[in-house]
Amino acid sequence: MGSFYLPEDEDSLPLGQDVHSVCQEKQTFGVVDGVGGWNKRGIDSGVYARELMTNSLIALFGLPK
């Protein structure tokens, strides 16, 4: 399995609103859509998506926070 990102436009920030992970060891993959519409309300949906994926990986591997 592989993946890649296509930036929305030339001015896209390096850290987008969507996150993914692939783990061959646990035979899992995850996709989190940051839902960019929240930006209009002052919420950084990219931060939420990255934290959600981080917590998913912590749960998957049983790591302490």
PDBQT receptor file of N, H, CA, C and O in Angstrom, charges set to zero:
ATOM      1  N   MET A   1       0.850  -1.162   0.000  1.00  0.00    +0.000 N 
ATOM      2  CA  MET A   1       0.000   0.000   0.000  1.00  0.00    +0.000 C 
ATOM      3  C   MET A   1       0.895   1.223   0.000  1.00  0.00    +0.000 C 
ATOM      4  O   MET A   1       1.952   1.222   0.631  1.00  0.00    +0.000 OA
ATOM      5  N   GLY A   2       0.492   2.237  -0.682  1.00  0.00    +0.000 N 
ATOM      6  H   GLY A   2      -0.366   2.238  -1.194  1.00  0.00    +0.000 HD
ATOM      7  CA  GLY A   2       1.216   3.498  -0.712  1.00  0.00    +0.000 C 
ATOM      8  C   GLY A   2       0.232   4.648  -0.757  1.00  0.00    +0.000 C 
ATOM      9  O   GLY A   2      -0.971   4.448  -0.923  1.00  0.00    +0.000 OA
ATOM     10  N   SER A   3       0.752   5.846  -0.607  1.00  0.00    +0.000 N 
ATOM     11  H   SER A   3       1.730   6.009  -0.472  1.00  0.00    +0.000 HD
ATOM     12  CA  SER A   3      -0.120   7.018  -0.643  1.00  0.00    +0.000 C 
ATOM     13  C   SER A   3       0.684   8.241  -1.060  1.00  0.00    +0.000 C 
ATOM     14  O   SER A   3       1.915   8.237  -1.038  1.00  0.00    +0.000 OA
ATOM     15  N   PHE A   4      -0.037   9.280  -1.436  1.00  0.00    +0.000 N 
ATOM     16  H   PHE A   4      -1.037   9.284  -1.453  1.00  0.00    +0.000 HD
ATOM     17  CA  PHE A   4       0.589  10.559  -1.736  1.00  0.00    +0.000 C 
ATOM     18  C   PHE A   4      -0.463  11.648  -1.615  1.00  0.00    +0.000 C 
ATOM     19  O   PHE A   4      -1.663  11.384  -1.681  1.00  0.00    +0.000 OA
ATOM     20  N   TYR A   5       0.006  12.875  -1.438  1.00  0.00    +0.000 N 
ATOM     21  H   TYR A   5       0.981  13.089  -1.384  1.00  0.00    +0.000 HD
ATOM     22  CA  TYR A   5      -0.884  14.025  -1.331  1.00  0.00    +0.000 C 
ATOM     23  C   TYR A   5      -0.810  14.862  -2.598  1.00  0.00    +0.000 C 
ATOM     24  O   TYR A   5       0.261  15.029  -3.181  1.00  0.00    +0.000 OA
ATOM     25  N   LEU A   6      -1.927  15.374  -3.008  1.00  0.00    +0.000 N 
ATOM     26  H   LEU A   6      -2.797  15.238  -2.534  1.00  0.00    +0.000 HD
ATOM     27  CA  LEU A   6      -1.980  16.367  -4.070  1.00  0.00    +0.000 C 
ATOM     28  C   LEU A   6      -2.408  17.678  -3.422  1.00  0.00    +0.000 C 
ATOM     29  O   LEU A   6      -3.531  17.773  -2.928  1.00  0.00    +0.000 OA
ATOM     30  N   PRO A   7      -1.535  18.700  -3.411  1.00  0.00    +0.000 N 
ATOM     31  CA  PRO A   7      -1.908  19.959  -2.766  1.00  0.00    +0.000 C 
ATOM     32  C   PRO A   7      -3.100  20.606  -3.473  1.00  0.00    +0.000 C 
ATOM     33  O   PRO A   7      -3.266  20.502  -4.688  1.00  0.00    +0.000 OA
ATOM     34  N   GLU A   8      -3.918  21.273  -2.668  1.00  0.00    +0.000 N 
ATOM     35  H   GLU A   8      -3.783  21.357  -1.681  1.00  0.00    +0.000 HD
ATOM     36  CA  GLU A   8      -5.103  21.930  -3.204  1.00  0.00    +0.000 C 
ATOM     37  C   GLU A   8      -4.715  23.037  -4.181  1.00  0.00    +0.000 C 
ATOM     38  O   GLU A   8      -5.366  23.221  -5.210  1.00  0.00    +0.000 OA
ATOM     39  N   ASP A   9      -3.656  23.770  -3.857  1.00  0.00    +0.000 N 
ATOM     40  H   ASP A   9      -3.127  23.621  -3.021  1.00  0.00    +0.000 HD
ATOM     41  CA  ASP A   9      -3.162  24.830  -4.730  1.00  0.00    +0.000 C 
ATOM     42  C   ASP A   9      -1.705  25.109  -4.398  1.00  0.00    +0.000 C 
ATOM     43  O   ASP A   9      -1.141  24.495  -3.492  1.00  0.00    +0.000 OA
ATOM     44  N   GLU A  10      -1.100  26.030  -5.126  1.00  0.00    +0.000 N 
ATOM     45  H   GLU A  10      -1.558  26.529  -5.861  1.00  0.00    +0.000 HD
ATOM     46  CA  GLU A  10       0.320  26.337  -4.923  1.00  0.00    +0.000 C 
ATOM     47  C   GLU A  10       0.606  26.925  -3.552  1.00  0.00    +0.000 C 
ATOM     48  O   GLU A  10       1.717  26.786  -3.040  1.00  0.00    +0.000 OA
ATOM     49  N   ASP A  11      -0.387  27.585  -2.946  1.00  0.00    +0.000 N 
ATOM     50  H   ASP A  11      -1.290  27.698  -3.361  1.00  0.00    +0.000 HD
ATOM     51  CA  ASP A  11      -0.184  28.278  -1.673  1.00  0.00    +0.000 C 
ATOM     52  C   ASP A  11      -0.510  27.412  -0.463  1.00  0.00    +0.000 C 
ATOM     53  O   ASP A  11      -0.539  27.917   0.660  1.00  0.00    +0.000 OA
ATOM     54  N   SER A  12      -0.758  26.115  -0.666  1.00  0.00    +0.000 N 
ATOM     55  H   SER A  12      -0.735  25.705  -1.578  1.00  0.00    +0.000 HD
ATOM     56  CA  SER A  12      -1.101  25.239   0.448  1.00  0.00    +0.000 C 
ATOM     57  C   SER A  12       0.045  25.178   1.450  1.00  0.00    +0.000 C 
ATOM     58  O   SER A  12       1.218  25.156   1.078  1.00  0.00    +0.000 OA
ATOM     59  N   LEU A  13      -0.322  25.151   2.727  1.00  0.00    +0.000 N 
ATOM     60  H   LEU A  13      -1.275  25.169   3.029  1.00  0.00    +0.000 HD
ATOM     61  CA  LEU A  13       0.679  25.030   3.780  1.00  0.00    +0.000 C 
ATOM     62  C   LEU A  13       1.279  23.633   3.765  1.00  0.00    +0.000 C 
ATOM     63  O   LEU A  13       0.641  22.691   3.293  1.00  0.00    +0.000 OA
ATOM     64  N   PRO A  14       2.501  23.487   4.277  1.00  0.00    +0.000 N 
ATOM     65  CA  PRO A  14       3.114  22.156   4.306  1.00  0.00    +0.000 C 
ATOM     66  C   PRO A  14       2.292  21.141   5.099  1.00  0.00    +0.000 C 
ATOM     67  O   PRO A  14       2.247  19.966   4.732  1.00  0.00    +0.000 OA
ATOM     68  N   LEU A  15       1.646  21.573   6.175  1.00  0.00    +0.000 N 
ATOM     69  H   LEU A  15       1.682  22.527   6.473  1.00  0.00    +0.000 HD
ATOM     70  CA  LEU A  15       0.805  20.677   6.958  1.00  0.00    +0.000 C 
ATOM     71  C   LEU A  15      -0.644  20.912   6.551  1.00  0.00    +0.000 C 
ATOM     72  O   LEU A  15      -1.220  21.953   6.869  1.00  0.00    +0.000 OA
ATOM     73  N   GLY A  16      -1.223  19.967   5.863  1.00  0.00    +0.000 N 
ATOM     74  H   GLY A  16      -0.756  19.121   5.605  1.00  0.00    +0.000 HD
ATOM     75  CA  GLY A  16      -2.586  20.117   5.387  1.00  0.00    +0.000 C 
ATOM     76  C   GLY A  16      -3.609  19.786   6.444  1.00  0.00    +0.000 C 
ATOM     77  O   GLY A  16      -3.284  19.664   7.625  1.00  0.00    +0.000 OA
ATOM     78  N   GLN A  17      -4.840  19.642   6.015  1.00  0.00    +0.000 N 
ATOM     79  H   GLN A  17      -5.103  19.742   5.055  1.00  0.00    +0.000 HD
ATOM     80  CA  GLN A  17      -5.937  19.372   6.926  1.00  0.00    +0.000 C 
ATOM     81  C   GLN A  17      -6.254  17.880   7.000  1.00  0.00    +0.000 C 
ATOM     82  O   GLN A  17      -7.053  17.463   7.838  1.00  0.00    +0.000 OA
ATOM     83  N   ASP A  18      -5.659  17.094   6.162  1.00  0.00    +0.000 N 
ATOM     84  H   ASP A  18      -5.010  17.432   5.481  1.00  0.00    +0.000 HD
ATOM     85  CA  ASP A  18      -5.929  15.666   6.120  1.00  0.00    +0.000 C 
ATOM     86  C   ASP A  18      -4.668  14.897   6.514  1.00  0.00    +0.000 C 
ATOM     87  O   ASP A  18      -3.548  15.325   6.234  1.00  0.00    +0.000 OA
ATOM     88  N   VAL A  19      -4.874  13.761   7.166  1.00  0.00    +0.000 N 
ATOM     89  H   VAL A  19      -5.783  13.413   7.394  1.00  0.00    +0.000 HD
ATOM     90  CA  VAL A  19      -3.757  12.965   7.677  1.00  0.00    +0.000 C 
ATOM     91  C   VAL A  19      -4.017  11.499   7.359  1.00  0.00    +0.000 C 
ATOM     92  O   VAL A  19      -5.165  11.060   7.293  1.00  0.00    +0.000 OA
ATOM     93  N   HIS A  20      -2.942  10.752   7.163  1.00  0.00    +0.000 N 
ATOM     94  H   HIS A  20      -2.009  11.109   7.216  1.00  0.00    +0.000 HD
ATOM     95  CA  HIS A  20      -3.108   9.314   6.975  1.00  0.00    +0.000 C 
ATOM     96  C   HIS A  20      -1.943   8.570   7.621  1.00  0.00    +0.000 C 
ATOM     97  O   HIS A  20      -0.888   9.150   7.880  1.00  0.00    +0.000 OA
ATOM     98  N   SER A  21      -2.146   7.295   7.874  1.00  0.00    +0.000 N 
ATOM     99  H   SER A  21      -3.003   6.825   7.664  1.00  0.00    +0.000 HD
ATOM    100  CA  SER A  21      -1.066   6.445   8.362  1.00  0.00    +0.000 C 
ATOM    101  C   SER A  21      -1.219   5.067   7.739  1.00  0.00    +0.000 C 
ATOM    102  O   SER A  21      -2.325   4.633   7.418  1.00  0.00    +0.000 OA
ATOM    103  N   VAL A  22      -0.091   4.388   7.573  1.00  0.00    +0.000 N 
ATOM    104  H   VAL A  22       0.807   4.740   7.834  1.00  0.00    +0.000 HD
ATOM    105  CA  VAL A  22      -0.064   3.020   7.068  1.00  0.00    +0.000 C 
ATOM    106  C   VAL A  22       0.880   2.253   7.990  1.00  0.00    +0.000 C 
ATOM    107  O   VAL A  22       2.015   2.675   8.210  1.00  0.00    +0.000 OA
ATOM    108  N   CYS A  23       0.411   1.125   8.530  1.00  0.00    +0.000 N 
ATOM    109  H   CYS A  23      -0.511   0.782   8.352  1.00  0.00    +0.000 HD
ATOM    110  CA  CYS A  23       1.241   0.319   9.422  1.00  0.00    +0.000 C 
ATOM    111  C   CYS A  23       1.212  -1.127   8.953  1.00  0.00    +0.000 C 
ATOM    112  O   CYS A  23       0.226  -1.839   9.143  1.00  0.00    +0.000 OA
ATOM    113  N   GLN A  24       2.302  -1.543   8.341  1.00  0.00    +0.000 N 
ATOM    114  H   GLN A  24       3.103  -0.964   8.186  1.00  0.00    +0.000 HD
ATOM    115  CA  GLN A  24       2.390  -2.916   7.842  1.00  0.00    +0.000 C 
ATOM    116  C   GLN A  24       2.398  -3.912   8.999  1.00  0.00    +0.000 C 
ATOM    117  O   GLN A  24       1.787  -4.977   8.910  1.00  0.00    +0.000 OA
ATOM    118  N   GLU A  25       3.090  -3.566  10.083  1.00  0.00    +0.000 N 
ATOM    119  H   GLU A  25       3.587  -2.701  10.155  1.00  0.00    +0.000 HD
ATOM    120  CA  GLU A  25       3.210  -4.466  11.235  1.00  0.00    +0.000 C 
ATOM    121  C   GLU A  25       1.843  -4.852  11.799  1.00  0.00    +0.000 C 
ATOM    122  O   GLU A  25       1.605  -6.022  12.100  1.00  0.00    +0.000 OA
ATOM    123  N   LYS A  26       0.947  -3.878  11.943  1.00  0.00    +0.000 N 
ATOM    124  H   LYS A  26       1.141  -2.927  11.699  1.00  0.00    +0.000 HD
ATOM    125  CA  LYS A  26      -0.384  -4.127  12.502  1.00  0.00    +0.000 C 
ATOM    126  C   LYS A  26      -1.447  -4.338  11.417  1.00  0.00    +0.000 C 
ATOM    127  O   LYS A  26      -2.624  -4.542  11.717  1.00  0.00    +0.000 OA
ATOM    128  N   GLN A  27      -1.018  -4.286  10.167  1.00  0.00    +0.000 N 
ATOM    129  H   GLN A  27      -0.062  -4.121   9.923  1.00  0.00    +0.000 HD
ATOM    130  CA  GLN A  27      -1.907  -4.450   9.010  1.00  0.00    +0.000 C 
ATOM    131  C   GLN A  27      -3.110  -3.512   9.101  1.00  0.00    +0.000 C 
ATOM    132  O   GLN A  27      -4.261  -3.934   8.997  1.00  0.00    +0.000 OA
ATOM    133  N   THR A  28      -2.810  -2.236   9.295  1.00  0.00    +0.000 N 
ATOM    134  H   THR A  28      -1.875  -1.893   9.379  1.00  0.00    +0.000 HD
ATOM    135  CA  THR A  28      -3.857  -1.229   9.406  1.00  0.00    +0.000 C 
ATOM    136  C   THR A  28      -3.494  -0.001   8.583  1.00  0.00    +0.000 C 
ATOM    137  O   THR A  28      -2.331   0.228   8.249  1.00  0.00    +0.000 OA
ATOM    138  N   PHE A  29      -4.505   0.768   8.273  1.00  0.00    +0.000 N 
ATOM    139  H   PHE A  29      -5.449   0.582   8.545  1.00  0.00    +0.000 HD
ATOM    140  CA  PHE A  29      -4.293   2.092   7.708  1.00  0.00    +0.000 C 
ATOM    141  C   PHE A  29      -5.382   2.994   8.254  1.00  0.00    +0.000 C 
ATOM    142  O   PHE A  29      -6.454   2.527   8.638  1.00  0.00    +0.000 OA
ATOM    143  N   GLY A  30      -5.103   4.279   8.287  1.00  0.00    +0.000 N 
ATOM    144  H   GLY A  30      -4.232   4.658   7.975  1.00  0.00    +0.000 HD
ATOM    145  CA  GLY A  30      -6.079   5.238   8.785  1.00  0.00    +0.000 C 
ATOM    146  C   GLY A  30      -6.081   6.475   7.924  1.00  0.00    +0.000 C 
ATOM    147  O   GLY A  30      -5.046   6.885   7.398  1.00  0.00    +0.000 OA
ATOM    148  N   VAL A  31      -7.239   7.063   7.784  1.00  0.00    +0.000 N 
ATOM    149  H   VAL A  31      -8.079   6.730   8.212  1.00  0.00    +0.000 HD
ATOM    150  CA  VAL A  31      -7.399   8.313   7.036  1.00  0.00    +0.000 C 
ATOM    151  C   VAL A  31      -8.272   9.239   7.870  1.00  0.00    +0.000 C 
ATOM    152  O   VAL A  31      -9.350   8.850   8.320  1.00  0.00    +0.000 OA
ATOM    153  N   VAL A  32      -7.804  10.459   8.074  1.00  0.00    +0.000 N 
ATOM    154  H   VAL A  32      -6.929  10.775   7.708  1.00  0.00    +0.000 HD
ATOM    155  CA  VAL A  32      -8.568  11.450   8.822  1.00  0.00    +0.000 C 
ATOM    156  C   VAL A  32      -8.742  12.671   7.922  1.00  0.00    +0.000 C 
ATOM    157  O   VAL A  32      -7.765  13.252   7.450  1.00  0.00    +0.000 OA
ATOM    158  N   ASP A  33      -9.983  13.046   7.694  1.00  0.00    +0.000 N 
ATOM    159  H   ASP A  33     -10.777  12.574   8.077  1.00  0.00    +0.000 HD
ATOM    160  CA  ASP A  33     -10.301  14.232   6.898  1.00  0.00    +0.000 C 
ATOM    161  C   ASP A  33     -10.498  15.390   7.855  1.00  0.00    +0.000 C 
ATOM    162  O   ASP A  33     -11.373  15.346   8.719  1.00  0.00    +0.000 OA
ATOM    163  N   GLY A  34      -9.689  16.424   7.704  1.00  0.00    +0.000 N 
ATOM    164  H   GLY A  34      -8.977  16.460   7.002  1.00  0.00    +0.000 HD
ATOM    165  CA  GLY A  34      -9.726  17.564   8.617  1.00  0.00    +0.000 C 
ATOM    166  C   GLY A  34     -10.942  18.457   8.495  1.00  0.00    +0.000 C 
ATOM    167  O   GLY A  34     -11.158  19.294   9.371  1.00  0.00    +0.000 OA
ATOM    168  N   VAL A  35     -11.738  18.323   7.466  1.00  0.00    +0.000 N 
ATOM    169  H   VAL A  35     -11.563  17.642   6.754  1.00  0.00    +0.000 HD
ATOM    170  CA  VAL A  35     -12.936  19.125   7.244  1.00  0.00    +0.000 C 
ATOM    171  C   VAL A  35     -12.614  20.614   7.338  1.00  0.00    +0.000 C 
ATOM    172  O   VAL A  35     -12.891  21.269   8.343  1.00  0.00    +0.000 OA
ATOM    173  N   GLY A  36     -12.024  21.125   6.263  1.00  0.00    +0.000 N 
ATOM    174  H   GLY A  36     -11.799  20.593   5.447  1.00  0.00    +0.000 HD
ATOM    175  CA  GLY A  36     -11.539  22.501   6.207  1.00  0.00    +0.000 C 
ATOM    176  C   GLY A  36     -12.568  23.572   6.459  1.00  0.00    +0.000 C 
ATOM    177  O   GLY A  36     -12.196  24.715   6.726  1.00  0.00    +0.000 OA
ATOM    178  N   GLY A  37     -13.851  23.255   6.385  1.00  0.00    +0.000 N 
ATOM    179  H   GLY A  37     -14.152  22.326   6.168  1.00  0.00    +0.000 HD
ATOM    180  CA  GLY A  37     -14.882  24.255   6.640  1.00  0.00    +0.000 C 
ATOM    181  C   GLY A  37     -14.803  24.850   8.033  1.00  0.00    +0.000 C 
ATOM    182  O   GLY A  37     -15.293  25.957   8.256  1.00  0.00    +0.000 OA
ATOM    183  N   TRP A  38     -14.192  24.134   8.985  1.00  0.00    +0.000 N 
ATOM    184  H   TRP A  38     -13.794  23.235   8.804  1.00  0.00    +0.000 HD
ATOM    185  CA  TRP A  38     -14.059  24.659  10.342  1.00  0.00    +0.000 C 
ATOM    186  C   TRP A  38     -13.150  25.885  10.388  1.00  0.00    +0.000 C 
ATOM    187  O   TRP A  38     -13.230  26.679  11.326  1.00  0.00    +0.000 OA
ATOM    188  N   ASN A  39     -12.286  26.044   9.384  1.00  0.00    +0.000 N 
ATOM    189  H   ASN A  39     -12.221  25.399   8.623  1.00  0.00    +0.000 HD
ATOM    190  CA  ASN A  39     -11.386  27.200   9.365  1.00  0.00    +0.000 C 
ATOM    191  C   ASN A  39     -12.159  28.510   9.387  1.00  0.00    +0.000 C 
ATOM    192  O   ASN A  39     -11.676  29.506   9.926  1.00  0.00    +0.000 OA
ATOM    193  N   LYS A  40     -13.351  28.519   8.807  1.00  0.00    +0.000 N 
ATOM    194  H   LYS A  40     -13.743  27.710   8.369  1.00  0.00    +0.000 HD
ATOM    195  CA  LYS A  40     -14.176  29.731   8.786  1.00  0.00    +0.000 C 
ATOM    196  C   LYS A  40     -14.606  30.138  10.187  1.00  0.00    +0.000 C 
ATOM    197  O   LYS A  40     -14.967  31.293  10.413  1.00  0.00    +0.000 OA
ATOM    198  N   ARG A  41     -14.570  29.194  11.135  1.00  0.00    +0.000 N 
ATOM    199  H   ARG A  41     -14.277  28.256  10.951  1.00  0.00    +0.000 HD
ATOM    200  CA  ARG A  41     -14.948  29.475  12.524  1.00  0.00    +0.000 C 
ATOM    201  C   ARG A  41     -13.726  29.627  13.427  1.00  0.00    +0.000 C 
ATOM    202  O   ARG A  41     -13.849  29.668  14.651  1.00  0.00    +0.000 OA
ATOM    203  N   GLY A  42     -12.546  29.709  12.812  1.00  0.00    +0.000 N 
ATOM    204  H   GLY A  42     -12.445  29.676  11.817  1.00  0.00    +0.000 HD
ATOM    205  CA  GLY A  42     -11.323  29.922  13.583  1.00  0.00    +0.000 C 
ATOM    206  C   GLY A  42     -10.742  28.659  14.194  1.00  0.00    +0.000 C 
ATOM    207  O   GLY A  42      -9.886  28.741  15.076  1.00  0.00    +0.000 OA
ATOM    208  N   ILE A  43     -11.189  27.494  13.745  1.00  0.00    +0.000 N 
ATOM    209  H   ILE A  43     -11.884  27.427  13.029  1.00  0.00    +0.000 HD
ATOM    210  CA  ILE A  43     -10.689  26.224  14.259  1.00  0.00    +0.000 C 
ATOM    211  C   ILE A  43      -9.748  25.615  13.229  1.00  0.00    +0.000 C 
ATOM    212  O   ILE A  43     -10.119  25.467  12.065  1.00  0.00    +0.000 OA
ATOM    213  N   ASP A  44      -8.538  25.262  13.641  1.00  0.00    +0.000 N 
ATOM    214  H   ASP A  44      -8.236  25.383  14.587  1.00  0.00    +0.000 HD
ATOM    215  CA  ASP A  44      -7.574  24.645  12.735  1.00  0.00    +0.000 C 
ATOM    216  C   ASP A  44      -7.878  23.152  12.645  1.00  0.00    +0.000 C 
ATOM    217  O   ASP A  44      -7.488  22.373  13.515  1.00  0.00    +0.000 OA
ATOM    218  N   SER A  45      -8.570  22.770  11.594  1.00  0.00    +0.000 N 
ATOM    219  H   SER A  45      -8.887  23.402  10.887  1.00  0.00    +0.000 HD
ATOM    220  CA  SER A  45      -8.976  21.372  11.448  1.00  0.00    +0.000 C 
ATOM    221  C   SER A  45      -7.785  20.454  11.215  1.00  0.00    +0.000 C 
ATOM    222  O   SER A  45      -7.873  19.255  11.478  1.00  0.00    +0.000 OA
ATOM    223  N   GLY A  46      -6.680  20.991  10.731  1.00  0.00    +0.000 N 
ATOM    224  H   GLY A  46      -6.609  21.965  10.517  1.00  0.00    +0.000 HD
ATOM    225  CA  GLY A  46      -5.470  20.193  10.549  1.00  0.00    +0.000 C 
ATOM    226  C   GLY A  46      -4.901  19.723  11.874  1.00  0.00    +0.000 C 
ATOM    227  O   GLY A  46      -4.447  18.585  11.991  1.00  0.00    +0.000 OA
ATOM    228  N   VAL A  47      -4.923  20.600  12.878  1.00  0.00    +0.000 N 
ATOM    229  H   VAL A  47      -5.292  21.525  12.783  1.00  0.00    +0.000 HD
ATOM    230  CA  VAL A  47      -4.441  20.229  14.211  1.00  0.00    +0.000 C 
ATOM    231  C   VAL A  47      -5.311  19.102  14.763  1.00  0.00    +0.000 C 
ATOM    232  O   VAL A  47      -4.795  18.125  15.307  1.00  0.00    +0.000 OA
ATOM    233  N   TYR A  48      -6.625  19.237  14.625  1.00  0.00    +0.000 N 
ATOM    234  H   TYR A  48      -7.044  20.030  14.183  1.00  0.00    +0.000 HD
ATOM    235  CA  TYR A  48      -7.541  18.202  15.108  1.00  0.00    +0.000 C 
ATOM    236  C   TYR A  48      -7.263  16.868  14.416  1.00  0.00    +0.000 C 
ATOM    237  O   TYR A  48      -7.193  15.829  15.073  1.00  0.00    +0.000 OA
ATOM    238  N   ALA A  49      -7.104  16.895  13.094  1.00  0.00    +0.000 N 
ATOM    239  H   ALA A  49      -7.160  17.739  12.560  1.00  0.00    +0.000 HD
ATOM    240  CA  ALA A  49      -6.862  15.661  12.337  1.00  0.00    +0.000 C 
ATOM    241  C   ALA A  49      -5.554  15.002  12.765  1.00  0.00    +0.000 C 
ATOM    242  O   ALA A  49      -5.504  13.783  12.931  1.00  0.00    +0.000 OA
ATOM    243  N   ARG A  50      -4.495  15.794  12.947  1.00  0.00    +0.000 N 
ATOM    244  H   ARG A  50      -4.536  16.784  12.812  1.00  0.00    +0.000 HD
ATOM    245  CA  ARG A  50      -3.207  15.230  13.356  1.00  0.00    +0.000 C 
ATOM    246  C   ARG A  50      -3.271  14.646  14.764  1.00  0.00    +0.000 C 
ATOM    247  O   ARG A  50      -2.694  13.590  15.022  1.00  0.00    +0.000 OA
ATOM    248  N   GLU A  51      -3.969  15.326  15.681  1.00  0.00    +0.000 N 
ATOM    249  H   GLU A  51      -4.438  16.184  15.471  1.00  0.00    +0.000 HD
ATOM    250  CA  GLU A  51      -4.091  14.803  17.046  1.00  0.00    +0.000 C 
ATOM    251  C   GLU A  51      -4.926  13.523  17.067  1.00  0.00    +0.000 C 
ATOM    252  O   GLU A  51      -4.619  12.593  17.813  1.00  0.00    +0.000 OA
ATOM    253  N   LEU A  52      -5.969  13.476  16.260  1.00  0.00    +0.000 N 
ATOM    254  H   LEU A  52      -6.218  14.232  15.655  1.00  0.00    +0.000 HD
ATOM    255  CA  LEU A  52      -6.795  12.271  16.192  1.00  0.00    +0.000 C 
ATOM    256  C   LEU A  52      -5.973  11.085  15.686  1.00  0.00    +0.000 C 
ATOM    257  O   LEU A  52      -6.075   9.984  16.227  1.00  0.00    +0.000 OA
ATOM    258  N   MET A  53      -5.156  11.304  14.648  1.00  0.00    +0.000 N 
ATOM    259  H   MET A  53      -5.073  12.198  14.208  1.00  0.00    +0.000 HD
ATOM    260  CA  MET A  53      -4.326  10.224  14.122  1.00  0.00    +0.000 C 
ATOM    261  C   MET A  53      -3.266   9.815  15.136  1.00  0.00    +0.000 C 
ATOM    262  O   MET A  53      -2.992   8.625  15.293  1.00  0.00    +0.000 OA
ATOM    263  N   THR A  54      -2.670  10.772  15.819  1.00  0.00    +0.000 N 
ATOM    264  H   THR A  54      -2.893  11.739  15.691  1.00  0.00    +0.000 HD
ATOM    265  CA  THR A  54      -1.674  10.461  16.844  1.00  0.00    +0.000 C 
ATOM    266  C   THR A  54      -2.287   9.597  17.939  1.00  0.00    +0.000 C 
ATOM    267  O   THR A  54      -1.689   8.604  18.353  1.00  0.00    +0.000 OA
ATOM    268  N   ASN A  55      -3.474   9.966  18.408  1.00  0.00    +0.000 N 
ATOM    269  H   ASN A  55      -3.960  10.773  18.071  1.00  0.00    +0.000 HD
ATOM    270  CA  ASN A  55      -4.139   9.175  19.449  1.00  0.00    +0.000 C 
ATOM    271  C   ASN A  55      -4.523   7.794  18.941  1.00  0.00    +0.000 C 
ATOM    272  O   ASN A  55      -4.499   6.830  19.707  1.00  0.00    +0.000 OA
ATOM    273  N   SER A  56      -4.874   7.678  17.678  1.00  0.00    +0.000 N 
ATOM    274  H   SER A  56      -4.893   8.461  17.056  1.00  0.00    +0.000 HD
ATOM    275  CA  SER A  56      -5.181   6.366  17.097  1.00  0.00    +0.000 C 
ATOM    276  C   SER A  56      -3.954   5.472  17.106  1.00  0.00    +0.000 C 
ATOM    277  O   SER A  56      -4.045   4.286  17.424  1.00  0.00    +0.000 OA
ATOM    278  N   LEU A  57      -2.807   6.038  16.758  1.00  0.00    +0.000 N 
ATOM    279  H   LEU A  57      -2.732   7.002  16.499  1.00  0.00    +0.000 HD
ATOM    280  CA  LEU A  57      -1.563   5.256  16.756  1.00  0.00    +0.000 C 
ATOM    281  C   LEU A  57      -1.142   4.882  18.171  1.00  0.00    +0.000 C 
ATOM    282  O   LEU A  57      -0.617   3.791  18.393  1.00  0.00    +0.000 OA
ATOM    283  N   ILE A  58      -1.366   5.776  19.128  1.00  0.00    +0.000 N 
ATOM    284  H   ILE A  58      -1.793   6.662  18.948  1.00  0.00    +0.000 HD
ATOM    285  CA  ILE A  58      -1.077   5.461  20.536  1.00  0.00    +0.000 C 
ATOM    286  C   ILE A  58      -1.923   4.274  20.972  1.00  0.00    +0.000 C 
ATOM    287  O   ILE A  58      -1.420   3.353  21.616  1.00  0.00    +0.000 OA
ATOM    288  N   ALA A  59      -3.208   4.293  20.624  1.00  0.00    +0.000 N 
ATOM    289  H   ALA A  59      -3.617   5.041  20.101  1.00  0.00    +0.000 HD
ATOM    290  CA  ALA A  59      -4.097   3.180  20.986  1.00  0.00    +0.000 C 
ATOM    291  C   ALA A  59      -3.693   1.889  20.278  1.00  0.00    +0.000 C 
ATOM    292  O   ALA A  59      -3.749   0.814  20.876  1.00  0.00    +0.000 OA
ATOM    293  N   LEU A  60      -3.291   1.981  19.024  1.00  0.00    +0.000 N 
ATOM    294  H   LEU A  60      -3.246   2.854  18.539  1.00  0.00    +0.000 HD
ATOM    295  CA  LEU A  60      -2.914   0.809  18.245  1.00  0.00    +0.000 C 
ATOM    296  C   LEU A  60      -1.688   0.120  18.827  1.00  0.00    +0.000 C 
ATOM    297  O   LEU A  60      -1.637  -1.108  18.897  1.00  0.00    +0.000 OA
ATOM    298  N   PHE A  61      -0.715   0.897  19.239  1.00  0.00    +0.000 N 
ATOM    299  H   PHE A  61      -0.757   1.895  19.182  1.00  0.00    +0.000 HD
ATOM    300  CA  PHE A  61       0.542   0.336  19.736  1.00  0.00    +0.000 C 
ATOM    301  C   PHE A  61       0.602   0.261  21.257  1.00  0.00    +0.000 C 
ATOM    302  O   PHE A  61       1.592  -0.224  21.803  1.00  0.00    +0.000 OA
ATOM    303  N   GLY A  62      -0.433   0.731  21.957  1.00  0.00    +0.000 N 
ATOM    304  H   GLY A  62      -1.238   1.126  21.514  1.00  0.00    +0.000 HD
ATOM    305  CA  GLY A  62      -0.434   0.689  23.411  1.00  0.00    +0.000 C 
ATOM    306  C   GLY A  62       0.631   1.563  24.031  1.00  0.00    +0.000 C 
ATOM    307  O   GLY A  62       1.174   1.238  25.086  1.00  0.00    +0.000 OA
ATOM    308  N   LEU A  63       0.931   2.671  23.380  1.00  0.00    +0.000 N 
ATOM    309  H   LEU A  63       0.490   2.935  22.523  1.00  0.00    +0.000 HD
ATOM    310  CA  LEU A  63       1.976   3.579  23.869  1.00  0.00    +0.000 C 
ATOM    311  C   LEU A  63       1.410   4.547  24.903  1.00  0.00    +0.000 C 
ATOM    312  O   LEU A  63       0.239   4.922  24.828  1.00  0.00    +0.000 OA
ATOM    313  N   PRO A  64       2.229   4.952  25.862  1.00  0.00    +0.000 N 
ATOM    314  CA  PRO A  64       1.772   5.992  26.805  1.00  0.00    +0.000 C 
ATOM    315  C   PRO A  64       1.697   7.344  26.094  1.00  0.00    +0.000 C 
ATOM    316  O   PRO A  64       2.448   7.596  25.151  1.00  0.00    +0.000 OA
ATOM    317  N   LYS A  65       0.811   8.192  26.537  1.00  0.00    +0.000 N 
ATOM    318  H   LYS A  65       0.202   7.988  27.303  1.00  0.00    +0.000 HD
ATOM    319  CA  LYS A  65       0.653   9.528  25.920  1.00  0.00    +0.000 C 
ATOM    320  C   LYS A  65       1.776  10.418  26.241  1.00  0.00    +0.000 C 
ATOM    321  O   LYS A  65       1.797  11.569  25.804  1.00  0.00    +0.000 OA
TER     322      LYS A  65
